[in-house]
Amino acid sequence: MRKGKSGNRTAPPKGGAAPKTVEQYLDRVPEPARRTLIKMRATIRSAVPPKATEIISYGIPAFKHKEVLVWYAAFSDHCSLFPTAAVIEKFKDQLTGFSTSKGTIHFPTDKLLPAALVKKLVKARIAQIETKKRR
């Protein structure tokens, strides 16, 4: 086992090489984190522009539309969403039940994923990017 970005233990990558696709990443994630991550992926996909693409960035999955919108990842006891510090700050009152850091929100794998909240976070990130581009 190796330490992940959150400091929690993650499964070592099969074959030792970093994943090149989101599917390769998901194949390496053990249950119950995989189930949670698949739900998170579907929720994010439902909120991003139709032309957004999935990529691997910093070794984890991300959605990109002109620039990276959000990253997401699985760890042994939680899945993380990385929507940027500004988005987390904006929604801090709605995130009180979750572990957060400057740019990360941890969603425990033993609890139901709050899909409506994840969708709001992603849409706020998209709005943040669009506002930045208009300046």
Disulfide bonds with the S-S distance in Angstrom:
none
